[in-house]
Amino acid sequence: MASNIYGTVTPKKNILGEVSRAENVGGTKDYNKLSNHPSIEGVELVGDKTFVQLGLSPLTTAEIDALIGADSPAGGGDGNNG
């Protein structure tokens, strides 16, 4: 069973001063002006980049068909659609 505790709490430190919200902390709405952009294969993601510029290559139709099992029944690769 809980018991009541009585006493006085005395702060060890006093904090004096004024608290206000920051009016302007910097920043930008322009992505290109931000620092620390993400990158792919060491290429910074700024502006329009092509697959080749990112060190990637597009898939051929045959590669896409192999990935999705286009030659299999119901397109499921193993015939199982679940």
C-alpha positions in Angstrom: 0.0 0.0 0.0 1.3 3.5 -0.9 2.0 6.0 1.8 1.9 9.7 1.6 5.2 11.6 1.6 5.3 15.2 2.9 8.1 17.7 2.7 9.5 20.6 0.8 11.4 20.4 -2.5 14.3 22.9 -2.7 15.9 23.4 -6.1 19.7 23.1 -6.2 20.2 25.6 -9.1 18.3 28.7 -10.1 17.9 29.4 -13.8 17.4 33.0 -14.7 16.8 34.5 -18.1 14.2 34.9 -20.8 12.8 32.2 -23.0 11.6 33.2 -26.5 11.1 31.4 -29.8 13.7 31.8 -32.4 12.7 34.2 -35.2 15.1 32.9 -37.9 17.2 29.9 -37.4 18.4 29.7 -41.0 17.6 27.0 -43.5 16.2 27.1 -47.0 13.4 25.7 -49.0 15.7 25.2 -52.0 17.0 21.6 -52.0 20.1 22.5 -54.1 21.2 24.9 -51.4 21.2 22.3 -48.6 24.4 20.6 -47.4 24.9 16.9 -47.1 22.9 15.7 -50.1 22.4 12.0 -50.3 24.3 10.1 -53.0 24.1 6.9 -55.1 27.4 5.2 -56.0 29.2 8.3 -54.9 27.2 10.7 -57.1 25.6 13.5 -55.2 21.8 13.7 -55.8 21.6 17.3 -57.0 19.8 18.3 -60.2 18.5 15.8 -62.7 20.6 12.6 -63.0 20.4 9.8 -65.5 20.8 6.1 -64.7 24.3 6.2 -66.3 25.4 9.2 -64.2 24.4 7.3 -61.1 26.4 4.3 -62.2 23.3 2.3 -63.0 22.0 0.7 -66.2 18.4 0.2 -67.3 17.0 -3.4 -67.5 16.3 -4.9 -70.8 12.8 -6.3 -71.6 14.2 -9.8 -71.3 15.6 -9.0 -67.8 12.3 -7.5 -66.7 10.4 -10.6 -68.0 12.8 -12.9 -66.1 12.3 -10.9 -62.9 8.5 -10.9 -63.0 8.2 -14.4 -64.4 6.4 -13.3 -67.6 7.0 -16.8 -69.2 5.4 -18.6 -66.2 1.6 -19.3 -65.7 -0.2 -16.3 -64.3 3.0 -14.3 -64.3 4.0 -15.5 -60.9 7.4 -17.0 -61.6 6.6 -20.2 -59.7 2.9 -20.3 -60.6 1.9 -19.2 -57.1 0.2 -15.8 -56.9 0.3 -15.5 -53.1 
